[in-house]
């Protein structure tokens, strides 16, 4: 369903059961959970789906190895429960979106045999906690074997390595799939619609005044319950309800850099369990490139924050420490910064100490706020939020969540090696067929049908497999409204190579302009806006500046 049709659906219902504010992982998960319980659901997102935190993760679906260590060393039940929940939800996510998520192997080099046995024992527990949803068995390997498996790794000073399994996924496309699946179940999830103010009736929050940021149109959405799922912006929405509301969150920033594929094997990732300042870093093959991150620094809440030069230098320093080949600024193809909403806990000295648990708050006026948590646990967080919304407003009593085994759009007819049939039937090269299969699953044929019918089979950039039909598909079925929506979220090009994304912007604007009726001035503005955003991320900001 295209954006215009969804806007009319959003405006047509006199009163929804639930209005969700926020189109990230949790918000879209809430909309899907509620819609599959048979409720009338609306969702509005001020920017694009996953434009904030949900598209800027480490692309890992994980239980949290570092949380398990904290749980054991500090006898922290909260951290232990977080790991157990994460491992369970990791299994569900990989089953429900197999085209977007898959297992990966990670290696951790160890300097002493005591450290080797300590980490290996922890990973055995990690596997046991996963139970039937485990992705593989952890193992301890010699330095010689580790060198064969990861030849780029500098193992001088290490005696062995530990290998374990976790999951990897495409976070931005996962969010869009959640929104689309919710819409397929009757919800009305729409991006680029902002909340101007909350509407109260008899002292209860009963909807919101909203504005379509593309058309300027304003209208009121009535709802029996409003759920605030705005991530780092949750406190700002809470203060729409009560200007005196205190902060629930501390926000941290984490940056990632993208490197060429030569820096790791394509079937092995690196996990650095503890840096000199206590952080955990990952170097992971992703989309034919290598992702490295993340940092963890206190931050202020802002939209599309630029990475700092200091954080980029920090990652480069650690890359050089662990790899044979020097890694320099010239090797950085892309960089981005994401904000994490962390539940405030008095007495904690740094954001690294805050648990990634989620909390749900119901205000005296009935506003339900869910915040904190982590990507992997979006589904259980959403289930908890809908349960709380039902209890707070009296809707949906007795209706249980149906999302635990719900396949998302793109996965229902997914076949793991289906790219081979795509290549054979449509005459595609292997790289192109694998890309379409991974991004769209069983909808890849729809993309190709658009390409054949409208002459959009050519790549939007010669160095990448993404074709013009994917841009049209993003507009027609995935609610993309800006060039940046396509380059940074529907396709991963802007997260893989920023220079190439800037070069592809005119072709993306041309196709989107044909689809949406843009004039020449609008096309140029879209190109300029997308390039300006990419430039801001690429060149970052100096340390100490906002």
Steps between C-alpha positions, in 0.01 A plus 500: 500500500643840404530799728195687367271204561640455850444865582134464405476186715661688789244780471194281448456334840301714749683344795783249522561259783869593508701788353874430497743791485834392355592290197810323621536134591290519816228724358452287190514189718224643722286578193546146369427336835183703551379457142539122516287501817220650290527858622466818294850643494656822374871586501668827412870567456634855476782404263549170320461150638822408686656839427627522857652233720341204322706534180831576674565186698792256477267279290524225762215286629645386829440401858788716621819318592628799699177518700547135599843575641359790703218278621742237630771729639258739673224249581268722297167325438379781273793449262453121510132528410593741223733240345247219530227713341737616226600146405139389482400802292806456278366161401153633422635789293716273284205265442250776421716698257748250350565717193617788722677307778747213521758348740863613499820375664703726725856453622657640816880467537621424856838583653520233772364152549320614814322768295426242231333263746315786672351634174432154360311400815289815469420421138400144586248652742394740224426203273315313775279798575398510132378140523327374185540844343881483512673590172811287543744363756779717637850359481855571607762494223877521498686807383602309186138416413392855577763629258363278223143610565582871533829568317458879523511486880826584679527222758838599641475462877190277490495130584161397358159624395138428584230474230130545566179572306256788494265650242530781246225694322404801290353727765350771276323257270384299799324810634334574166389136481344527845306809394385340175400178675299701752330683211421168337317407821289816486716758679568846359876564546624815328833680494571875476204584724585689818307542824438867577322449830320233699121515521338456840137428581386510863862504614602193298729488197267400217690573180720757332497792261730404213645658188609336177846647450482443124168673435458723805153358567396481867235282663418333829534127561276375779602191696402319818868466589819672383834318513820704505771292327734776388832364628738780601216752459271326751551763770406779258167329423440439871536873556228561241280318749650656814747789465633420848588137419858411596746309283474123471797465267868553458606500137827367364641518150664221308673537165587240238737513208482297178815357345589297194434126508871414503536569872316183614410160359144505371399217735661616825454803725712642779378578851729708722360430849660784691692806386724702729196707601262205541314498167409209275578534128389291200654468154242325284460420129182673384357539149834423335684749722629509857319680782700607806366651823371617728592780735303582813501863612249723683305709248228756458181417313506626142379390158751337264803568723836524324785274615793665674853489362619379841275192486609414147865523608422277799366225275786533254749464784342173612473369144874553460564331834326178396574476126823446310414764240488864614153658480491872422242770433530424129363152567179632661225473238214607727436606857186563703394578854206356690344598832409236759223565752622361831280481805632740763639334812629715787852409611621377163820676396483458124264402219696174466372394844133548415312182420321474166174410673175665402243667720135584454350804666131587512436863587202616711336611174544156340796567268694173464874547451734215408869572478845348551565144391686382191417406142508125555222516757269731303228232476473423871523871578212565262294221655556648847403847376175380344415304814553819702294705256213252528516505877516880514210566263281190526538407131575159356440307819584132466672542165846345511803592292529307174845618384730233643474285188370760252693511175562849364435620147766358270554183702185296450615331180869551562738226386862526628658439159224672305751742347610218269152479347487881473828501311391221266150626429587867456850478359659683794860480609568331834566821694178661381289191566642457852439866580135495389441173683651635824319835496155391380469126561194363320417851369808512275282395206282810552806722480613333178151528351518878548847500348397306189180696446647848546855455375656534844743209496819705492702553822469840666879485548740289295687367806190361675222253413204728583278567199256777412200273561590492869457875519155479338407213731606708802265780391206282403499247783744613770391862556832658401447874457850648479822406320662449842224252593615281211876547523527453876216265597320319212842430349820487707711691245549808717619282789746311280662772292403863546678625189317246287169595665557865411578399142181292483278777639410656161383167358297427814345848479417446133313176567326632811409817313336297224308301761392796712468775242787717624600800293862588427539721805373231736734243348800729547401574859472129577845438354649790697333394826619141472855604415509756782398235753759254369766774507414584861542138605805442285699796626363483854546759765799599704529385858312724741253642245132422488 
